Amino acid sequence: MEVFQTSLSGFPLFRIVGDVDHYSAAELEGVARKALALHTGRLLLDLTAVPYVDSGGAGVLLNLDRDLRPSGWIGVIGADANLLRIFEIVGLTSRSSFRVFARVEDASAALGDTTP
């Protein structure tokens, strides 16, 4: 897995390439938490180039969502049907603090919304 950090409307955006599994999940959580220490409230993950997320990767998303829930949200961009099914199974898609976007433009529009 490779992680490339940029930003969108002042919030951290990570483009992830490769599998998010038990071996790479800790790296993702580390960079995400480092970014959240500087920019609280919202976190975006571009999953367009992620073919697979296992329970370790889903666990990281659950932890990040739990920590962001009181005052913000996590957004995933470009997740395919298989990833969305995993997120549904673990209960992420039913949470208002976990948002799914088809495109970066959709996430950018949501960042203009001032509600957490």
VMD Tcl script that builds the backbone (N, CA, C; Angstrom):
set m [mol new atoms 348]
animate dup $m
set s [atomselect $m all]
$s set {name element resname resid chain x y z} {
  {N N MET 1 A 0.838 -1.169 0.000}
  {CA C MET 1 A 0.000 0.000 0.000}
  {C C MET 1 A 0.884 1.234 0.000}
  {N N GLU 2 A 0.469 2.229 -0.747}
  {CA C GLU 2 A 1.125 3.523 -0.749}
  {C C GLU 2 A 0.083 4.582 -0.397}
  {N N VAL 3 A 0.509 5.589 0.340}
  {CA C VAL 3 A -0.386 6.662 0.765}
  {C C VAL 3 A 0.210 7.986 0.313}
  {N N PHE 4 A -0.588 8.766 -0.388}
  {CA C PHE 4 A -0.176 10.079 -0.877}
  {C C PHE 4 A -1.100 11.119 -0.254}
  {N N GLN 5 A -0.524 12.049 0.497}
  {CA C GLN 5 A -1.342 13.047 1.185}
  {C C GLN 5 A -1.393 14.342 0.401}
  {N N THR 6 A -2.613 14.829 0.240}
  {CA C THR 6 A -2.865 16.156 -0.310}
  {C C THR 6 A -3.926 16.782 0.586}
  {N N SER 7 A -4.608 17.765 0.058}
  {CA C SER 7 A -5.711 18.346 0.818}
  {C C SER 7 A -6.812 18.755 -0.145}
  {N N LEU 8 A -7.985 18.912 0.412}
  {CA C LEU 8 A -9.145 19.357 -0.348}
  {C C LEU 8 A -9.898 20.336 0.535}
  {N N SER 9 A -10.013 21.564 0.082}
  {CA C SER 9 A -10.679 22.622 0.854}
  {C C SER 9 A -10.102 22.753 2.265}
  {N N GLY 10 A -8.807 22.507 2.393}
  {CA C GLY 10 A -8.136 22.655 3.676}
  {C C GLY 10 A -8.198 21.434 4.580}
  {N N PHE 11 A -8.845 20.373 4.139}
  {CA C PHE 11 A -8.938 19.150 4.927}
  {C C PHE 11 A -8.040 18.076 4.320}
  {N N PRO 12 A -7.503 17.182 5.149}
  {CA C PRO 12 A -6.607 16.152 4.632}
  {C C PRO 12 A -7.311 15.173 3.691}
  {N N LEU 13 A -6.644 14.909 2.579}
  {CA C LEU 13 A -7.111 13.944 1.590}
  {C C LEU 13 A -5.963 12.984 1.322}
  {N N PHE 14 A -6.215 11.698 1.544}
  {CA C PHE 14 A -5.210 10.676 1.300}
  {C C PHE 14 A -5.634 9.836 0.113}
  {N N ARG 15 A -4.750 9.758 -0.882}
  {CA C ARG 15 A -4.980 8.852 -2.008}
  {C C ARG 15 A -4.226 7.576 -1.682}
  {N N ILE 16 A -4.954 6.482 -1.621}
  {CA C ILE 16 A -4.376 5.203 -1.226}
  {C C ILE 16 A -4.317 4.295 -2.446}
  {N N VAL 17 A -3.166 3.650 -2.608}
  {CA C VAL 17 A -2.963 2.742 -3.728}
  {C C VAL 17 A -2.557 1.383 -3.168}
  {N N GLY 18 A -3.349 0.363 -3.475}
  {CA C GLY 18 A -3.041 -0.989 -3.025}
  {C C GLY 18 A -3.992 -1.463 -1.945}
  {N N ASP 19 A -3.734 -2.662 -1.461}
  {CA C ASP 19 A -4.583 -3.288 -0.452}
  {C C ASP 19 A -4.411 -2.624 0.915}
  {N N VAL 20 A -5.525 -2.484 1.626}
  {CA C VAL 20 A -5.489 -2.031 3.018}
  {C C VAL 20 A -5.804 -3.266 3.856}
  {N N ASP 21 A -4.743 -3.875 4.369}
  {CA C ASP 21 A -4.896 -5.131 5.088}
  {C C ASP 21 A -4.183 -5.054 6.436}
  {N N HIS 22 A -4.088 -6.195 7.118}
  {CA C HIS 22 A -3.451 -6.232 8.438}
  {C C HIS 22 A -2.021 -5.696 8.403}
  {N N TYR 23 A -1.349 -5.884 7.294}
  {CA C TYR 23 A 0.044 -5.452 7.186}
  {C C TYR 23 A 0.184 -3.950 6.986}
  {N N SER 24 A -0.766 -3.347 6.316}
  {CA C SER 24 A -0.648 -1.928 5.985}
  {C C SER 24 A -1.579 -1.021 6.792}
  {N N ALA 25 A -2.518 -1.606 7.505}
  {CA C ALA 25 A -3.525 -0.808 8.217}
  {C C ALA 25 A -2.906 0.131 9.245}
  {N N ALA 26 A -1.880 -0.316 9.944}
  {CA C ALA 26 A -1.247 0.531 10.964}
  {C C ALA 26 A -0.628 1.775 10.335}
  {N N GLU 27 A -0.062 1.628 9.139}
  {CA C GLU 27 A 0.505 2.782 8.443}
  {C C GLU 27 A -0.579 3.804 8.112}
  {N N LEU 28 A -1.704 3.320 7.600}
  {CA C LEU 28 A -2.816 4.216 7.274}
  {C C LEU 28 A -3.315 4.922 8.524}
  {N N GLU 29 A -3.492 4.180 9.600}
  {CA C GLU 29 A -3.978 4.801 10.830}
  {C C GLU 29 A -2.989 5.843 11.341}
  {N N GLY 30 A -1.708 5.561 11.246}
  {CA C GLY 30 A -0.697 6.508 11.703}
  {C C GLY 30 A -0.723 7.822 10.945}
  {N N VAL 31 A -0.764 7.757 9.619}
  {CA C VAL 31 A -0.765 9.000 8.846}
  {C C VAL 31 A -2.076 9.753 9.024}
  {N N ALA 32 A -3.177 9.022 9.157}
  {CA C ALA 32 A -4.479 9.669 9.352}
  {C C ALA 32 A -4.521 10.396 10.697}
  {N N ARG 33 A -4.038 9.746 11.732}
  {CA C ARG 33 A -4.057 10.376 13.065}
  {C C ARG 33 A -3.116 11.574 13.133}
  {N N LYS 34 A -2.008 11.488 12.454}
  {CA C LYS 34 A -1.081 12.620 12.402}
  {C C LYS 34 A -1.750 13.820 11.728}
  {N N ALA 35 A -2.450 13.572 10.645}
  {CA C ALA 35 A -3.159 14.649 9.942}
  {C C ALA 35 A -4.289 15.205 10.793}
  {N N LEU 36 A -5.005 14.334 11.485}
  {CA C LEU 36 A -6.121 14.790 12.317}
  {C C LEU 36 A -5.646 15.609 13.515}
  {N N ALA 37 A -4.435 15.376 13.966}
  {CA C ALA 37 A -3.889 16.176 15.058}
  {C C ALA 37 A -3.719 17.633 14.624}
  {N N LEU 38 A -3.525 17.840 13.333}
  {CA C LEU 38 A -3.347 19.196 12.801}
  {C C LEU 38 A -4.643 19.777 12.242}
  {N N HIS 39 A -5.487 18.930 11.679}
  {CA C HIS 39 A -6.714 19.362 10.997}
  {C C HIS 39 A -7.872 18.506 11.486}
  {N N THR 40 A -8.518 18.907 12.531}
  {CA C THR 40 A -9.605 18.095 13.073}
  {C C THR 40 A -10.892 18.302 12.281}
  {N N GLY 41 A -11.787 17.374 12.425}
  {CA C GLY 41 A -13.132 17.527 11.884}
  {C C GLY 41 A -13.473 16.662 10.708}
  {N N ARG 42 A -12.615 16.639 9.703}
  {CA C ARG 42 A -12.951 15.871 8.510}
  {C C ARG 42 A -11.702 15.242 7.920}
  {N N LEU 43 A -11.891 14.054 7.385}
  {CA C LEU 43 A -10.798 13.297 6.787}
  {C C LEU 43 A -11.333 12.620 5.543}
  {N N LEU 44 A -10.598 12.710 4.455}
  {CA C LEU 44 A -11.016 12.103 3.198}
  {C C LEU 44 A -10.011 11.061 2.747}
  {N N LEU 45 A -10.533 9.928 2.269}
  {CA C LEU 45 A -9.707 8.849 1.755}
  {C C LEU 45 A -10.154 8.530 0.335}
  {N N ASP 46 A -9.260 8.719 -0.622}
  {CA C ASP 46 A -9.550 8.357 -2.005}
  {C C ASP 46 A -9.182 6.891 -2.178}
  {N N LEU 47 A -10.195 6.041 -2.333}
  {CA C LEU 47 A -10.003 4.594 -2.426}
  {C C LEU 47 A -10.131 4.078 -3.858}
  {N N THR 48 A -10.044 4.966 -4.821}
  {CA C THR 48 A -10.203 4.585 -6.222}
  {C C THR 48 A -9.239 3.475 -6.624}
  {N N ALA 49 A -8.027 3.488 -6.084}
  {CA C ALA 49 A -6.997 2.498 -6.438}
  {C C ALA 49 A -6.808 1.441 -5.347}
  {N N VAL 50 A -7.850 1.214 -4.549}
  {CA C VAL 50 A -7.796 0.191 -3.494}
  {C C VAL 50 A -8.690 -0.973 -3.912}
  {N N PRO 51 A -8.071 -2.128 -4.240}
  {CA C PRO 51 A -8.884 -3.269 -4.649}
  {C C PRO 51 A -9.422 -4.103 -3.492}
  {N N TYR 52 A -8.820 -3.947 -2.289}
  {CA C TYR 52 A -9.154 -4.865 -1.203}
  {C C TYR 52 A -8.950 -4.203 0.149}
  {N N VAL 53 A -9.919 -4.389 1.037}
  {CA C VAL 53 A -9.808 -3.972 2.433}
  {C C VAL 53 A -10.191 -5.179 3.286}
  {N N ASP 54 A -9.296 -5.595 4.191}
  {CA C ASP 54 A -9.645 -6.714 5.057}
  {C C ASP 54 A -10.107 -6.190 6.415}
  {N N SER 55 A -10.270 -7.093 7.375}
  {CA C SER 55 A -10.789 -6.693 8.680}
  {C C SER 55 A -9.862 -5.713 9.394}
  {N N GLY 56 A -8.564 -5.809 9.147}
  {CA C GLY 56 A -7.631 -4.850 9.748}
  {C C GLY 56 A -7.861 -3.447 9.212}
  {N N GLY 57 A -8.059 -3.340 7.916}
  {CA C GLY 57 A -8.345 -2.044 7.307}
  {C C GLY 57 A -9.699 -1.506 7.730}
  {N N ALA 58 A -10.695 -2.379 7.791}
  {CA C ALA 58 A -12.026 -1.964 8.235}
  {C C ALA 58 A -11.977 -1.500 9.684}
  {N N GLY 59 A -11.161 -2.166 10.496}
  {CA C GLY 59 A -11.006 -1.764 11.895}
  {C C GLY 59 A -10.438 -0.365 12.030}
  {N N VAL 60 A -9.479 -0.025 11.188}
  {CA C VAL 60 A -8.919 1.326 11.205}
  {C C VAL 60 A -10.000 2.342 10.865}
  {N N LEU 61 A -10.807 2.051 9.852}
  {CA C LEU 61 A -11.884 2.969 9.479}
  {C C LEU 61 A -12.906 3.107 10.598}
  {N N LEU 62 A -13.220 2.008 11.253}
  {CA C LEU 62 A -14.148 2.064 12.386}
  {C C LEU 62 A -13.582 2.927 13.515}
  {N N ASN 63 A -12.308 2.775 13.820}
  {CA C ASN 63 A -11.674 3.576 14.879}
  {C C ASN 63 A -11.638 5.055 14.521}
  {N N LEU 64 A -11.275 5.356 13.287}
  {CA C LEU 64 A -11.236 6.758 12.862}
  {C C LEU 64 A -12.633 7.364 12.895}
  {N N ASP 65 A -13.614 6.604 12.417}
  {CA C ASP 65 A -14.992 7.084 12.433}
  {C C ASP 65 A -15.459 7.350 13.865}
  {N N ARG 66 A -15.169 6.442 14.759}
  {CA C ARG 66 A -15.574 6.607 16.161}
  {C C ARG 66 A -14.975 7.882 16.747}
  {N N ASP 67 A -13.710 8.151 16.440}
  {CA C ASP 67 A -13.054 9.323 16.998}
  {C C ASP 67 A -13.526 10.623 16.354}
  {N N LEU 68 A -13.931 10.567 15.099}
  {CA C LEU 68 A -14.403 11.769 14.407}
  {C C LEU 68 A -15.881 12.049 14.660}
  {N N ARG 69 A -16.632 11.041 15.020}
  {CA C ARG 69 A -18.091 11.144 15.115}
  {C C ARG 69 A -18.594 12.316 15.953}
  {N N PRO 70 A -18.037 12.613 17.094}
  {CA C PRO 70 A -18.629 13.696 17.888}
  {C C PRO 70 A -18.620 15.060 17.191}
  {N N SER 71 A -17.633 15.300 16.325}
  {CA C SER 71 A -17.515 16.655 15.782}
  {C C SER 71 A -17.202 16.701 14.295}
  {N N GLY 72 A -17.236 15.591 13.620}
  {CA C GLY 72 A -16.875 15.614 12.209}
  {C C GLY 72 A -17.247 14.337 11.502}
  {N N TRP 73 A -16.547 14.044 10.401}
  {CA C TRP 73 A -16.838 12.849 9.632}
  {C C TRP 73 A -15.645 12.415 8.797}
  {N N ILE 74 A -15.700 11.148 8.393}
  {CA C ILE 74 A -14.718 10.582 7.477}
  {C C ILE 74 A -15.436 10.321 6.154}
  {N N GLY 75 A -14.779 10.645 5.072}
  {CA C GLY 75 A -15.368 10.422 3.758}
  {C C GLY 75 A -14.479 9.538 2.910}
  {N N VAL 76 A -15.092 8.591 2.221}
  {CA C VAL 76 A -14.348 7.755 1.281}
  {C C VAL 76 A -14.820 8.089 -0.129}
  {N N ILE 77 A -13.860 8.126 -1.024}
  {CA C ILE 77 A -14.121 8.521 -2.405}
  {C C ILE 77 A -13.763 7.361 -3.326}
  {N N GLY 78 A -14.643 7.065 -4.263}
  {CA C GLY 78 A -14.341 6.111 -5.323}
  {C C GLY 78 A -14.263 4.660 -4.908}
  {N N ALA 79 A -14.876 4.293 -3.807}
  {CA C ALA 79 A -14.873 2.887 -3.373}
  {C C ALA 79 A -15.727 2.058 -4.327}
  {N N ASP 80 A -15.206 0.901 -4.728}
  {CA C ASP 80 A -15.986 0.048 -5.626}
  {C C ASP 80 A -17.044 -0.736 -4.846}
  {N N ALA 81 A -17.842 -1.500 -5.558}
  {CA C ALA 81 A -18.959 -2.218 -4.944}
  {C C ALA 81 A -18.497 -3.204 -3.875}
  {N N ASN 82 A -17.352 -3.847 -4.083}
  {CA C ASN 82 A -16.854 -4.794 -3.085}
  {C C ASN 82 A -16.464 -4.090 -1.789}
  {N N LEU 83 A -15.805 -2.945 -1.894}
  {CA C LEU 83 A -15.440 -2.194 -0.695}
  {C C LEU 83 A -16.687 -1.673 0.007}
  {N N LEU 84 A -17.631 -1.174 -0.762}
  {CA C LEU 84 A -18.862 -0.671 -0.153}
  {C C LEU 84 A -19.600 -1.776 0.589}
  {N N ARG 85 A -19.549 -2.985 0.073}
  {CA C ARG 85 A -20.193 -4.116 0.750}
  {C C ARG 85 A -19.507 -4.396 2.092}
  {N N ILE 86 A -18.192 -4.335 2.122}
  {CA C ILE 86 A -17.456 -4.518 3.380}
  {C C ILE 86 A -17.848 -3.433 4.371}
  {N N PHE 87 A -17.904 -2.191 3.905}
  {CA C PHE 87 A -18.277 -1.085 4.797}
  {C C PHE 87 A -19.699 -1.261 5.316}
  {N N GLU 88 A -20.566 -1.795 4.469}
  {CA C GLU 88 A -21.945 -2.067 4.892}
  {C C GLU 88 A -21.979 -3.164 5.952}
  {N N ILE 89 A -21.236 -4.229 5.727}
  {CA C ILE 89 A -21.219 -5.364 6.660}
  {C C ILE 89 A -20.749 -4.941 8.050}
  {N N VAL 90 A -19.723 -4.100 8.112}
  {CA C VAL 90 A -19.196 -3.689 9.421}
  {C C VAL 90 A -19.980 -2.529 10.028}
  {N N GLY 91 A -20.976 -2.025 9.313}
  {CA C GLY 91 A -21.861 -1.000 9.856}
  {C C GLY 91 A -21.447 0.433 9.606}
  {N N LEU 92 A -20.428 0.643 8.801}
  {CA C LEU 92 A -19.978 2.018 8.555}
  {C C LEU 92 A -20.978 2.829 7.741}
  {N N THR 93 A -21.566 2.230 6.734}
  {CA C THR 93 A -22.432 3.001 5.826}
  {C C THR 93 A -23.723 3.467 6.480}
  {N N SER 94 A -24.049 2.916 7.633}
  {CA C SER 94 A -25.262 3.354 8.326}
  {C C SER 94 A -25.001 4.537 9.265}
  {N N ARG 95 A -23.773 4.959 9.366}
  {CA C ARG 95 A -23.416 6.056 10.273}
  {C C ARG 95 A -23.369 7.380 9.516}
  {N N SER 96 A -23.925 8.406 10.110}
  {CA C SER 96 A -23.902 9.727 9.464}
  {C C SER 96 A -22.493 10.317 9.445}
  {N N SER 97 A -21.612 9.812 10.272}
  {CA C SER 97 A -20.237 10.303 10.330}
  {C C SER 97 A -19.327 9.596 9.326}
  {N N PHE 98 A -19.880 8.693 8.540}
  {CA C PHE 98 A -19.140 7.998 7.481}
  {C C PHE 98 A -19.846 8.296 6.175}
  {N N ARG 99 A -19.178 9.015 5.311}
  {CA C ARG 99 A -19.811 9.444 4.064}
  {C C ARG 99 A -19.106 8.835 2.862}
  {N N VAL 100 A -19.890 8.498 1.868}
  {CA C VAL 100 A -19.382 7.862 0.658}
  {C C VAL 100 A -19.605 8.810 -0.513}
  {N N PHE 101 A -18.550 9.018 -1.289}
  {CA C PHE 101 A -18.610 9.904 -2.455}
  {C C PHE 101 A -18.108 9.160 -3.687}
  {N N ALA 102 A -18.785 9.336 -4.780}
  {CA C ALA 102 A -18.370 8.702 -6.026}
  {C C ALA 102 A -17.129 9.397 -6.598}
  {N N ARG 103 A -17.089 10.726 -6.468}
  {CA C ARG 103 A -16.013 11.516 -7.085}
  {C C ARG 103 A -15.470 12.552 -6.105}
  {N N VAL 104 A -14.284 13.021 -6.379}
  {CA C VAL 104 A -13.662 14.064 -5.559}
  {C C VAL 104 A -14.528 15.318 -5.564}
  {N N GLU 105 A -15.153 15.618 -6.690}
  {CA C GLU 105 A -16.002 16.802 -6.781}
  {C C GLU 105 A -17.179 16.732 -5.811}
  {N N ASP 106 A -17.711 15.543 -5.611}
  {CA C ASP 106 A -18.815 15.351 -4.676}
  {C C ASP 106 A -18.346 15.611 -3.244}
  {N N ALA 107 A -17.160 15.140 -2.920}
  {CA C ALA 107 A -16.594 15.374 -1.584}
  {C C ALA 107 A -16.310 16.850 -1.384}
  {N N SER 108 A -15.817 17.503 -2.411}
  {CA C SER 108 A -15.537 18.938 -2.322}
  {C C SER 108 A -16.811 19.722 -2.036}
  {N N ALA 109 A -17.898 19.360 -2.680}
  {CA C ALA 109 A -19.181 20.032 -2.439}
  {C C ALA 109 A -19.625 19.818 -1.003}
  {N N ALA 110 A -19.425 18.611 -0.470}
  {CA C ALA 110 A -19.829 18.315 0.918}
  {C C ALA 110 A -18.987 19.088 1.924}
  {N N LEU 111 A -17.763 19.367 1.586}
  {CA C LEU 111 A -16.906 20.135 2.497}
  {C C LEU 111 A -17.378 21.562 2.654}
  {N N GLY 112 A -18.141 22.046 1.696}
  {CA C GLY 112 A -18.725 23.373 1.802}
  {C C GLY 112 A -19.855 23.423 2.793}
  {N N ASP 113 A -20.393 22.275 3.155}
  {CA C ASP 113 A -21.464 22.155 4.150}
  {C C ASP 113 A -20.850 22.357 5.535}
  {N N THR 114 A -21.416 23.215 6.337}
  {CA C THR 114 A -20.828 23.531 7.642}
  {C C THR 114 A -21.303 22.612 8.758}
  {N N THR 115 A -22.208 21.670 8.468}
  {CA C THR 115 A -22.670 20.765 9.520}
  {C C THR 115 A -21.698 19.602 9.655}
  {N N PRO 116 A -21.403 19.161 10.896}
  {CA C PRO 116 A -20.462 18.051 11.074}
  {C C PRO 116 A -21.029 16.717 10.652}
}
mol reanalyze $m
mol bondsrecalc $m
mol representation Tube
mol addrep $m
